[in-house]
Amino acid sequence: MNDDRYNVTDLAAPFDISCDMKILMLPMRDGVKLHTTIYFPPGLPEKAPAVLIRSPYSRTTWFDLPCASAFAHGCVYIHQACRGTGWSEGGVFHPSDVDVEKNDAEDLFRWLARQTWFNGRCAMLGASYPGWTQWCAARCGNNPLAAISPRVAPLHSCCGAAQKGGGARLEFPINWPLSMYHRRTYGYAGVPDYNAMRVYRHLPVRECDRFAGYGKPLGIFQDFLDAAATPPGEFLRRHETWFAGMRTPAFIQGGWFDGFKQESIESFQRMKRDSATERSRNFTRLTMGPWGHAGLLNEDLFGKENNLEPMQARLEKFVFGLLKDPDRDPLAGEAAVRYFMLGENRWHDSADWPPPGTGTATFYLHSGGNANTRRGDGTLSRKPPETELPDHYVSDPDTPVMPTDGSDEQGCCDRSRMEDRGDVLVYTTEKFTEPLTVTGNIRLRFHAAATTPDTDFFATLTDVTSEGKSMLLSTGMIRARYRNSPDREELLTPGEICAYEIDLGDTAVKFLPGHAMRLEICGQEFPAWDRNANTGNTPFTDTVLRTSIHTVYHDADHPAELLLPVRPEP
């Protein structure tokens, strides 16, 4: 079976082992049949555990290469194509329906329980959407799961457009849903390059699916926009009760530059706090590496030795250890969290996230003292502000701030060229003489006024190297209509000074001597995020974009505070 035609799945490598294979069209409770391939290893014992992957990515060949590690541990390997994908029935793929994947996994478990060879224990593997299917499967009440291992996986359903601050990712919900629809409808060859077509530029956003050439609204795309237009508090609460019923330990892997970074961290925190059993709370692990969605993006910065491969042995020890003995911690004596410290470029262990002993340091924004300051000469320091003039910039979504070229993930990229724009405010510390270690969630509190009834504010933290490069660490945003509550919309009174808080997400970075820390503030991060039309209208419906003038205050009456989770140096 050593043939380039076959896909290579997670934990798989080409090998020369014959095996028995069975392909089923397995019926679900509603009669839809899912393409399910079962691989039996040579010398199968009378009773064996199973390793499962449920995935929508499986139509380039009739079957996938079986998982070599599963065979090495005497496991049956099962690959099932999600409904509406591959050769499974089910019509159009709808990832937004959170109960579909749960119910289909439950029906697969029921079939598995009837197999004479099955010993009653299984584990699930997979990254991204196959990671999401694991969270859905773990919600099933009486499941046989001994372990799950979601990597860079969504948590808030796979409608990954909706974000905590009320904005929406844009490049992702254009490229991924449209390409999934195209593959199912027209085949896996010839998927359009939506970025080259500049689909993300089209207005109204609601019609991007039609602009891409599909001639009609597509449910898979419209569902993403519906979720993103929901008040963020309501959308993000939908999963809150899930973990109370989860009984399966999880080996969670996330990346500091992955679009689902926060969901990886939150899933770990909720498993530790809310899951149903002592073993699920105590055995669950989190690994956060210097990775994007597909792995290491910055080999030159972080070293090729810090790619995903070294994680493999630990992952296998976790998964196959629990398949052998579900009541024994397979990583006993190892910390619950392993994280990569950016800047220092070293791995650290911690009992929790954020690491115990993390405190808070406040850095204040200061202008350069010029009434016409727009960018560049602002500072960050521990000194509280006194009398200071505000900073101004024009947020024009028709000529948006574009840190990327249409790619949703750039990794730890240099943003210094973008910071030369007149519509980006920049605040920089003096060069550090001692290291500063930041581990945890970053927030920015500030006051601002805008000339439009709605607008966006983005904040980005960077590490300024001794060569002057401004390297991306983490970004967050707030949509003004959600400034007071994530559960209700309140439009602005133009010109009124309002309080804002931006959650910039989590990171782990050591600012080294000779480096500086920088904060950027601007009105867009396009096309990774959608543009606010600044009109106050229903999102994604505008065909005309308005310019907004932003005034950012940082005086004694309106201090602008960057709140950093810091750890004392040893």
Backbone torsions as a table, in degrees:
resi	resn	phi	psi	omega
1	MET	NA	23.6	-178.7
2	ASN	-89.1	81.5	-169.3
3	ASP	-138.5	132.4	-177.7
4	ASP	-65.3	-12.2	-179.6
5	ARG	-70.0	-21.9	-171.7
6	TYR	-87.7	141.7	173.1
7	ASN	-68.6	152.9	173.5
8	VAL	-109.6	119.5	-177.3
9	THR	-88.7	172.3	174.0
10	ASP	-52.4	137.3	179.9
11	LEU	69.1	12.6	-176.5
12	ALA	-105.8	152.2	173.0
13	ALA	-147.4	146.5	178.6
14	PRO	-57.8	138.6	-178.7
15	PHE	-157.7	162.1	-177.7
16	ASP	-107.3	79.2	176.0
17	ILE	-132.9	125.2	174.7
18	SER	-76.6	153.2	179.5
19	CYS	-153.7	159.9	173.5
20	ASP	-87.7	137.8	-177.5
21	MET	-130.5	139.5	178.3
22	LYS	-131.2	130.4	178.7
23	ILE	-110.4	126.7	179.5
24	LEU	-122.2	148.9	162.3
25	MET	-100.6	93.7	-169.3
26	LEU	-83.2	120.3	-177.9
27	PRO	-74.7	136.9	173.8
28	MET	-94.0	176.8	-173.9
29	ARG	-61.5	-25.5	-179.7
30	ASP	-97.3	9.4	178.2
31	GLY	92.0	-13.6	176.5
32	VAL	-67.0	136.7	-177.7
33	LYS	-106.9	132.5	-176.8
34	LEU	-110.1	133.7	-179.9
35	HIS	-68.1	115.7	-172.5
36	THR	-130.2	123.7	-178.9
37	THR	-112.9	128.5	-179.2
38	ILE	-115.6	128.0	180.0
39	TYR	-113.1	123.3	-179.8
40	PHE	-104.0	123.7	-177.5
41	PRO	-71.5	157.8	174.5
42	PRO	-60.5	144.5	178.0
43	GLY	66.2	36.2	-178.9
44	LEU	-58.7	126.7	176.7
45	PRO	-67.8	170.7	-178.1
46	GLU	-59.8	-38.5	176.5
47	LYS	-127.1	135.4	-175.6
48	ALA	-142.5	151.7	171.3
49	PRO	-79.4	171.3	-179.1
50	ALA	-126.7	146.5	171.9
51	VAL	-113.9	127.7	-173.1
52	LEU	-117.7	143.6	164.0
53	ILE	-131.0	126.5	172.4
54	ARG	-112.2	118.3	-168.0
55	SER	-142.9	148.6	172.0
56	PRO	-92.0	2.1	-174.3
57	TYR	-108.6	83.7	-172.8
58	SER	-158.8	38.6	-178.6
59	ARG	-121.9	12.8	177.1
60	THR	-79.8	-20.7	174.9
61	THR	-140.4	171.3	178.3
62	TRP	-70.8	-30.4	179.9
63	PHE	-151.1	159.8	-178.9
64	ASP	-92.0	158.7	172.3
65	LEU	-67.7	130.9	-178.3
66	PRO	-66.0	158.9	-175.2
67	CYS	-77.1	112.9	-175.7
68	ALA	-61.1	-40.9	-178.1
69	SER	-67.0	-35.7	176.5
70	ALA	-61.2	-44.3	178.9
71	PHE	-63.1	-41.1	-178.4
72	ALA	-61.6	-26.6	-180.0
73	HIS	-101.8	14.7	175.7
74	GLY	71.2	30.1	-177.6
75	CYS	-104.5	146.7	168.1
76	VAL	-79.4	137.5	-179.0
77	TYR	-108.2	131.1	-177.5
78	ILE	-126.3	128.7	176.2
79	HIS	-119.9	124.3	179.3
80	GLN	-123.4	131.7	176.1
81	ALA	-82.2	128.5	179.3
82	CYS	-59.5	153.0	-178.7
83	ARG	-59.6	141.9	-178.5
84	GLY	78.7	9.5	178.3
85	THR	-135.1	164.4	179.0
86	GLY	54.0	-135.8	176.4
87	TRP	-99.8	15.3	175.1
88	SER	-77.7	150.3	173.4
89	GLU	-78.1	-180.0	174.3
90	GLY	122.0	5.6	176.3
91	GLY	70.6	-136.5	-175.6
92	VAL	-78.3	138.9	176.5
93	PHE	-70.1	124.3	-179.8
94	HIS	-125.4	85.4	-177.4
95	PRO	-67.4	-15.0	-177.3
96	SER	-76.9	-15.0	-179.0
97	ASP	-82.9	98.2	-171.0
98	VAL	-68.0	-25.5	-177.7
99	ASP	-82.4	-20.6	-178.9
100	VAL	-61.6	-51.2	-178.4
101	GLU	-65.7	-36.5	176.9
102	LYS	-62.4	-48.8	-177.0
103	ASN	-66.6	-39.5	179.6
104	ASP	-66.6	-38.8	176.2
105	ALA	-63.6	-41.2	179.5
106	GLU	-61.8	-40.7	178.4
107	ASP	-67.9	-35.1	174.6
108	LEU	-64.0	-41.3	178.3
109	PHE	-62.2	-40.2	179.7
110	ARG	-64.3	-40.8	175.5
111	TRP	-62.7	-43.5	-178.0
112	LEU	-60.7	-39.3	-178.2
113	ALA	-63.6	-22.4	-178.6
114	ARG	-88.6	-5.2	-177.0
115	GLN	-80.7	131.7	-174.7
116	THR	-67.4	-23.1	-177.8
117	TRP	-86.5	-12.4	-171.4
118	PHE	-81.0	133.3	-177.7
119	ASN	-93.6	3.2	175.6
120	GLY	98.5	-0.9	-179.3
121	ARG	-127.7	138.2	175.4
122	CYS	-143.4	165.5	176.6
123	ALA	-135.8	158.1	178.8
124	MET	-122.0	145.2	179.7
125	LEU	-123.4	165.4	170.7
126	GLY	133.5	154.9	-179.3
127	ALA	-118.7	157.1	177.1
128	SER	61.5	-123.7	-178.2
129	TYR	-60.6	-42.7	173.6
130	PRO	-60.5	-21.9	170.7
131	GLY	-73.2	-40.0	176.9
132	TRP	-61.2	-40.2	178.9
133	THR	-62.4	-26.5	177.3
134	GLN	-69.3	-42.7	177.3
135	TRP	-62.8	-37.4	177.5
136	CYS	-65.0	-43.8	-178.9
137	ALA	-65.5	-36.4	-178.8
138	ALA	-67.8	-14.3	177.5
139	ARG	-78.5	-16.5	-179.0
140	CYS	-63.6	135.2	-172.6
141	GLY	-61.1	-56.4	-174.7
142	ASN	-112.5	72.7	-175.6
143	ASN	-102.5	158.3	-179.6
144	PRO	-92.6	16.5	-174.3
145	LEU	-71.8	124.3	172.3
146	ALA	-93.1	-25.3	-177.8
147	ALA	-159.9	147.6	167.1
148	ILE	-127.3	159.5	-176.0
149	SER	-143.9	62.5	-178.3
150	PRO	-70.1	129.0	176.3
151	ARG	-117.3	137.7	-178.0
152	VAL	38.3	50.9	-171.3
153	ALA	-101.9	142.3	170.6
154	PRO	-64.0	158.4	174.5
155	LEU	-124.1	-40.3	-175.8
156	HIS	-86.2	58.1	-169.3
157	SER	58.3	175.7	-177.6
158	CYS	-89.8	19.0	171.5
159	CYS	-84.9	68.2	-171.5
160	GLY	-73.9	16.0	177.9
161	ALA	-80.9	-38.5	-174.9
162	ALA	-68.3	134.3	-176.8
163	GLN	-126.7	159.4	-171.4
164	LYS	-57.7	-37.0	-176.7
165	GLY	-81.3	-1.2	178.2
166	GLY	101.5	-9.0	175.7
167	GLY	-87.7	-169.1	-177.2
168	ALA	-143.4	139.6	167.1
169	ARG	-65.5	144.2	-175.4
170	LEU	-116.6	-50.1	-176.4
171	GLU	-61.0	-41.0	-180.0
172	PHE	-63.3	-51.8	-178.4
173	PRO	-72.5	-7.9	168.6
174	ILE	-85.1	-54.9	-172.1
175	ASN	-69.2	-44.2	-173.8
176	TRP	-74.2	-55.3	-179.0
177	PRO	-61.9	-41.8	-178.8
178	LEU	-65.3	-39.3	178.7
179	SER	-68.4	-35.7	177.1
180	MET	-65.0	-41.5	177.0
181	TYR	-63.2	-43.6	-177.5
182	HIS	-62.1	-44.4	-178.4
183	ARG	-61.7	-43.5	-178.2
184	ARG	-67.1	-36.2	-172.9
185	THR	-88.2	-40.6	-171.5
186	TYR	-118.0	-3.4	-178.9
187	GLY	102.7	165.8	-172.1
188	TYR	-80.6	-12.7	177.7
189	ALA	-90.1	147.3	172.6
190	GLY	75.9	28.1	175.4
191	VAL	-65.9	128.4	-176.1
192	PRO	-62.3	155.8	171.4
193	ASP	-91.2	94.5	-173.8
194	TYR	-67.9	-29.6	176.5
195	ASN	-67.4	-43.6	178.7
196	ALA	-63.2	-31.1	177.4
197	MET	-77.4	-7.8	-178.5
198	ARG	56.3	40.3	177.7
199	VAL	-59.5	-35.5	-177.3
200	TYR	-64.3	-16.6	178.6
201	ARG	-83.9	-14.2	-171.2
202	HIS	-70.4	142.6	173.7
203	LEU	-126.3	142.5	-4.3
204	PRO	-74.1	154.8	-179.3
205	VAL	-58.5	-32.4	179.9
206	ARG	-57.3	-21.5	-176.7
207	GLU	-107.4	17.1	179.0
208	CYS	-63.4	-32.3	178.7
209	ASP	-64.4	-40.1	177.6
210	ARG	-70.4	-40.0	178.6
211	PHE	-61.8	-31.0	179.5
212	ALA	-72.7	-5.1	173.3
213	GLY	109.2	9.3	-175.0
214	TYR	-94.6	-8.7	167.5
215	GLY	74.7	-3.0	-178.1
216	LYS	-158.1	160.3	173.7
217	PRO	-64.7	134.1	179.4
218	LEU	-104.3	126.4	-177.1
219	GLY	-57.0	-39.0	-177.3
220	ILE	-63.4	-34.0	178.5
221	PHE	-82.1	-44.2	-178.7
222	GLN	-63.2	-33.2	177.8
223	ASP	-62.8	-38.2	177.5
224	PHE	-61.5	-43.6	-178.9
225	LEU	-69.2	-36.7	176.8
226	ASP	-60.0	-44.2	179.8
227	ALA	-64.3	-41.2	-178.6
228	ALA	-69.5	-25.6	179.5
229	ALA	-85.8	-6.8	177.1
230	THR	-75.8	141.3	174.3
231	PRO	-50.4	131.8	-170.6
232	PRO	-60.2	-33.2	178.6
233	GLY	-61.8	-44.5	179.8
234	GLU	-64.4	-45.6	-177.7
235	PHE	-64.6	-44.8	-174.3
236	LEU	-75.8	-15.2	177.6
237	ARG	-84.2	-10.9	-173.0
238	ARG	-61.8	-25.8	-176.9
239	HIS	-98.4	-0.5	-167.6
240	GLU	-59.7	-34.0	-176.6
241	THR	-86.3	-7.1	-175.7
242	TRP	-59.3	-42.3	-168.5
243	PHE	-71.7	-22.4	179.0
244	ALA	-61.7	-23.5	179.2
245	GLY	-102.6	1.5	-177.0
246	MET	-84.5	130.7	-174.8
247	ARG	-118.6	-1.8	-170.3
248	THR	-104.0	126.2	174.9
249	PRO	-61.1	147.4	-176.3
250	ALA	-125.6	137.7	170.6
251	PHE	-103.1	98.9	-170.8
252	ILE	-98.8	131.2	175.5
253	GLN	-124.2	132.2	178.3
254	GLY	-135.8	170.1	-179.9
255	GLY	-125.3	143.1	179.5
256	TRP	-64.7	-17.5	-179.2
257	PHE	-119.8	21.6	177.8
258	ASP	-92.4	143.8	179.2
259	GLY	-64.5	-19.0	178.1
260	PHE	-105.9	25.0	-179.1
261	LYS	-53.6	-51.5	-175.5
262	GLN	-66.2	-31.0	-179.5
263	GLU	-73.4	-31.0	173.1
264	SER	-63.2	-46.4	-179.0
265	ILE	-66.9	-45.3	-178.7
266	GLU	-63.5	-39.2	-179.9
267	SER	-62.6	-39.1	175.7
268	PHE	-63.6	-47.9	-177.8
269	GLN	-60.9	-39.3	-179.9
270	ARG	-73.0	-36.4	175.4
271	MET	-61.7	-44.1	-179.0
272	LYS	-66.7	-33.1	-174.3
273	ARG	-94.1	-39.6	-165.0
274	ASP	-115.3	-14.5	-171.9
275	SER	-67.1	166.0	-159.8
276	ALA	-84.4	-18.5	-174.5
277	THR	-127.5	159.0	177.9
278	GLU	-63.9	-38.0	-179.2
279	ARG	-68.8	-37.9	178.6
280	SER	-67.6	-34.3	179.2
281	ARG	-75.0	-39.8	-173.1
282	ASN	-88.3	-28.2	-176.4
283	PHE	-88.7	-20.8	-176.1
284	THR	-61.4	139.0	-179.4
285	ARG	-126.6	153.8	174.6
286	LEU	-127.6	132.1	171.4
287	THR	-123.2	125.0	176.9
288	MET	-118.9	116.0	-176.3
289	GLY	-115.3	179.0	-178.4
290	PRO	-83.2	51.4	-168.7
291	TRP	-117.2	157.4	165.0
292	GLY	-97.6	-159.2	-174.2
293	HIS	-68.4	-32.3	-177.2
294	ALA	-103.7	6.0	178.9
295	GLY	124.3	-154.4	-174.5
296	LEU	-69.0	124.4	-179.7
297	LEU	-103.1	-19.4	-171.8
298	ASN	-129.5	66.9	-179.7
299	GLU	-58.5	-35.0	-178.5
300	ASP	-67.5	-30.1	-179.3
301	LEU	-87.2	-41.9	-168.1
302	PHE	-110.8	-6.7	176.8
303	GLY	86.8	130.8	-176.7
304	LYS	-63.4	-19.7	178.3
305	GLU	-69.5	-10.7	179.3
306	ASN	-102.4	27.1	173.1
307	ASN	-77.8	-168.4	-174.3
308	LEU	-76.5	-21.0	-172.1
309	GLU	-58.5	-42.3	179.8
310	PRO	-63.2	-16.9	178.7
311	MET	-78.0	-14.3	-171.2
312	GLN	-61.5	-46.4	-176.5
313	ALA	-62.4	-41.0	-180.0
314	ARG	-67.3	-40.5	177.4
315	LEU	-61.6	-46.4	180.0
316	GLU	-63.7	-39.5	178.5
317	LYS	-60.9	-39.7	179.1
318	PHE	-67.4	-54.7	-173.5
319	VAL	-64.6	-52.5	-174.1
320	PHE	-77.9	-22.9	172.9
321	GLY	-65.6	-42.6	179.5
322	LEU	-72.7	-30.7	174.6
323	LEU	-64.6	-33.0	179.1
324	LYS	-77.8	-43.3	-178.1
325	ASP	-145.1	94.4	-174.9
326	PRO	-65.7	-15.5	-176.2
327	ASP	-99.9	5.0	-179.6
328	ARG	-118.5	128.6	179.1
329	ASP	-63.7	115.4	-177.7
330	PRO	-72.4	-15.6	178.6
331	LEU	-117.1	37.6	-178.4
332	ALA	-55.1	134.9	-178.9
333	GLY	87.4	-9.7	177.5
334	GLU	-96.7	147.3	-176.8
335	ALA	-64.2	155.6	179.2
336	ALA	-69.5	-28.5	-175.7
337	VAL	-126.6	132.9	170.1
338	ARG	-123.3	123.3	-175.8
339	TYR	-135.4	149.9	179.9
340	PHE	-94.1	124.2	179.3
341	MET	-88.1	108.8	177.1
342	LEU	-62.3	152.7	-179.1
343	GLY	85.1	-58.9	175.8
344	GLU	-75.1	-29.7	179.5
345	ASN	58.5	50.2	176.6
346	ARG	-136.7	152.2	175.4
347	TRP	-86.1	142.2	178.0
348	HIS	-130.2	156.0	175.1
349	ASP	-113.1	150.3	179.3
350	SER	-150.5	151.7	177.2
351	ALA	-75.6	-16.4	-175.8
352	ASP	-161.1	175.0	171.6
353	TRP	-130.5	128.7	-2.9
354	PRO	-68.0	161.5	-177.3
355	PRO	-58.9	139.8	176.2
356	PRO	-55.2	144.2	-179.4
357	GLY	91.4	-1.1	177.7
358	THR	-72.4	127.6	176.7
359	GLY	-108.4	-165.7	-179.1
360	THR	-126.0	130.2	173.4
361	ALA	-116.1	135.7	-179.1
362	THR	-105.7	124.0	172.1
363	PHE	-111.3	136.1	-176.1
364	TYR	-104.4	144.3	176.4
365	LEU	-83.9	138.2	176.0
366	HIS	-134.6	145.1	176.6
367	SER	-85.6	172.5	177.3
368	GLY	-80.8	0.1	176.0
369	GLY	90.5	10.5	-178.9
370	ASN	-108.6	128.4	-178.3
371	ALA	-58.7	-25.4	-179.1
372	ASN	-100.5	14.7	-179.6
373	THR	-57.2	129.2	175.5
374	ARG	-120.7	-27.4	-175.7
375	ARG	-167.1	165.3	158.1
376	GLY	89.4	-42.7	-172.9
377	ASP	-110.3	17.6	173.6
378	GLY	-77.1	159.2	-177.1
379	THR	-127.9	160.2	172.4
380	LEU	-119.9	131.7	178.0
381	SER	-156.6	170.5	178.6
382	ARG	-80.5	-8.5	-177.0
383	LYS	-79.6	125.3	177.7
384	PRO	-63.9	152.1	-178.3
385	PRO	-75.8	159.1	173.2
386	GLU	-119.1	-118.9	176.9
387	THR	-90.2	116.7	-178.8
388	GLU	-141.4	148.0	174.4
389	LEU	-80.3	147.7	178.7
390	PRO	-74.9	170.0	175.6
391	ASP	-109.4	149.2	-176.5
392	HIS	-129.6	149.8	168.1
393	TYR	-155.9	161.6	179.5
394	VAL	-101.7	124.5	176.4
395	SER	-100.8	105.6	-177.5
396	ASP	-114.6	101.6	-177.8
397	PRO	-66.4	-12.4	177.1
398	ASP	-78.3	-22.7	172.3
399	THR	-126.4	68.8	-166.5
400	PRO	-71.5	157.6	170.2
401	VAL	-68.4	122.1	-175.1
402	MET	-124.9	89.3	177.4
403	PRO	-69.6	-19.0	-177.5
404	THR	-120.9	169.3	-178.5
405	ASP	-101.5	20.0	-176.2
406	GLY	110.4	-7.3	176.3
407	SER	-90.0	133.1	-174.9
408	ASP	-71.6	-22.5	-176.4
409	GLU	-128.8	123.5	178.1
410	GLN	-116.8	-5.8	-177.4
411	GLY	69.6	-152.3	-178.7
412	CYS	-84.5	80.2	-172.8
413	CYS	-97.9	159.9	179.0
414	ASP	-84.7	121.4	-177.3
415	ARG	-105.3	10.6	-172.8
416	SER	-64.2	-34.6	178.9
417	ARG	-65.6	-41.5	178.6
418	MET	-63.8	-32.3	-178.2
419	GLU	-69.3	-10.2	175.9
420	ASP	-78.3	-10.1	178.8
421	ARG	-66.5	149.8	178.6
422	GLY	-75.2	-9.8	-179.2
423	ASP	-107.1	25.3	176.0
424	VAL	-128.2	117.9	175.0
425	LEU	-84.6	141.0	-176.4
426	VAL	-132.0	131.1	179.5
427	TYR	-129.3	124.5	-169.9
428	THR	-130.2	139.8	174.6
429	THR	-76.7	167.8	163.7
430	GLU	-64.9	160.2	175.8
431	LYS	-62.7	136.4	-178.4
432	PHE	-72.3	139.6	172.6
433	THR	-99.7	-18.1	174.9
434	GLU	-128.8	151.2	-179.8
435	PRO	-66.5	150.1	174.7
436	LEU	-126.9	121.8	-175.9
437	THR	-106.4	122.6	-178.3
438	VAL	-115.5	121.6	-179.6
439	THR	-140.2	103.0	177.3
440	GLY	140.4	-153.6	-172.1
441	ASN	-90.6	135.7	-176.4
442	ILE	-108.8	137.1	179.0
443	ARG	-134.4	151.0	175.3
444	LEU	-125.7	123.7	174.8
445	ARG	-112.4	130.6	-177.2
446	PHE	-159.2	170.4	174.6
447	HIS	-116.9	144.3	-179.6
448	ALA	-154.9	160.2	173.0
449	ALA	-126.1	152.2	178.3
450	ALA	-138.0	156.7	-176.5
451	THR	-95.3	7.7	-177.8
452	THR	-126.9	163.1	-176.5
453	PRO	-74.0	-12.7	174.4
454	ASP	-154.4	155.2	178.1
455	THR	-170.9	174.7	177.8
456	ASP	-119.8	148.8	169.3
457	PHE	-124.1	129.5	175.7
458	PHE	-113.5	143.5	175.1
459	ALA	-131.2	137.2	-178.0
460	THR	-134.6	133.6	176.1
461	LEU	-99.6	134.2	178.4
462	THR	-132.6	161.5	174.5
463	ASP	-107.0	115.3	-179.3
464	VAL	-90.0	115.6	-175.4
465	THR	-76.9	170.3	178.8
466	SER	-64.5	-20.0	177.1
467	GLU	-87.9	-2.9	177.7
468	GLY	93.9	3.2	175.5
469	LYS	-74.3	142.8	-178.8
470	SER	-111.0	97.3	-167.6
471	MET	-94.6	126.5	-176.4
472	LEU	-58.1	135.1	172.4
473	LEU	-117.8	-54.9	-176.2
474	SER	-161.9	148.9	-176.8
475	THR	-133.2	145.8	172.7
476	GLY	-145.7	171.7	-177.4
477	MET	-151.0	165.7	170.8
478	ILE	-139.8	130.3	172.3
479	ARG	-88.4	126.2	-168.3
480	ALA	-55.6	-34.2	-177.3
481	ARG	-65.2	-16.5	178.5
482	TYR	-109.6	20.8	-174.9
483	ARG	-65.5	-31.6	-176.5
484	ASN	-95.5	-23.7	-178.5
485	SER	-162.1	138.4	175.1
486	PRO	-75.9	-2.2	-175.7
487	ASP	-105.8	-9.4	-179.1
488	ARG	-146.5	150.6	179.7
489	GLU	-93.9	135.0	173.7
490	GLU	-137.4	110.1	179.3
491	LEU	-70.8	160.3	-178.0
492	LEU	-81.9	151.8	161.5
493	THR	-91.4	112.3	-174.9
494	PRO	-51.4	132.5	179.1
495	GLY	90.7	-12.7	-178.4
496	GLU	-77.7	136.7	177.3
497	ILE	-80.2	125.1	-177.4
498	CYS	-127.3	154.6	176.9
499	ALA	-89.1	141.7	179.5
500	TYR	-134.5	153.2	169.0
501	GLU	-136.9	128.7	178.3
502	ILE	-111.4	128.6	172.1
503	ASP	-90.5	112.5	-178.4
504	LEU	-87.6	4.4	-179.1
505	GLY	82.0	-171.3	-175.6
506	ASP	-105.3	155.0	172.5
507	THR	-156.7	171.3	170.0
508	ALA	-137.5	110.7	-176.4
509	VAL	-145.9	142.0	171.9
510	LYS	-110.7	113.5	174.3
511	PHE	-77.5	118.4	-173.6
512	LEU	-88.5	157.3	173.5
513	PRO	-54.6	137.4	-176.5
514	GLY	92.0	-13.3	175.0
515	HIS	-97.3	167.3	175.2
516	ALA	-132.9	164.1	176.6
517	MET	-108.6	140.8	-177.4
518	ARG	-132.9	143.3	173.0
519	LEU	-118.9	129.0	173.9
520	GLU	-105.7	144.6	171.1
521	ILE	-130.6	131.9	177.7
522	CYS	-154.4	-175.7	-174.4
523	GLY	-104.6	-8.5	179.2
524	GLN	-148.9	157.2	167.5
525	GLU	-137.4	76.2	-168.4
526	PHE	-106.5	142.1	5.2
527	PRO	-96.9	9.0	176.7
528	ALA	-57.9	-35.6	176.9
529	TRP	-117.8	156.6	179.5
530	ASP	-72.5	159.5	176.1
531	ARG	-90.0	133.4	170.3
532	ASN	-79.0	124.6	-179.9
533	ALA	-71.5	-8.5	178.4
534	ASN	66.3	18.2	-177.1
535	THR	-97.6	-23.1	-172.6
536	GLY	86.0	0.6	179.7
537	ASN	-75.1	173.3	175.6
538	THR	-57.9	132.2	-177.4
539	PRO	-56.9	147.2	172.3
540	PHE	74.0	8.8	-178.2
541	THR	-109.0	-12.6	-173.6
542	ASP	-73.5	142.9	172.0
543	THR	-110.6	-9.0	178.9
544	VAL	-123.8	135.7	-180.0
545	LEU	-106.3	136.7	-179.7
546	ARG	-106.4	145.9	174.6
547	THR	-83.8	139.6	177.5
548	SER	-125.4	136.2	174.4
549	ILE	-95.8	122.6	-178.5
550	HIS	-103.1	134.6	174.3
551	THR	-119.7	119.9	-178.2
552	VAL	-107.1	124.6	-176.6
553	TYR	-100.4	148.2	175.5
554	HIS	-158.1	61.7	176.9
555	ASP	-114.9	-175.3	-175.8
556	ALA	-62.0	-32.8	179.0
557	ASP	-82.7	-20.5	-178.4
558	HIS	-135.7	65.2	-178.4
559	PRO	-65.6	140.0	175.0
560	ALA	-103.8	117.2	-168.7
561	GLU	-119.3	124.0	170.9
562	LEU	-96.6	114.3	-174.7
563	LEU	-100.4	114.5	-174.2
564	LEU	-111.7	134.4	173.3
565	PRO	-81.8	108.9	-172.4
566	VAL	-115.9	152.9	177.0
567	ARG	-118.0	140.5	177.9
568	PRO	-65.9	143.9	177.6
569	GLU	-75.8	142.2	179.1
570	PRO	-65.9	NA	NA
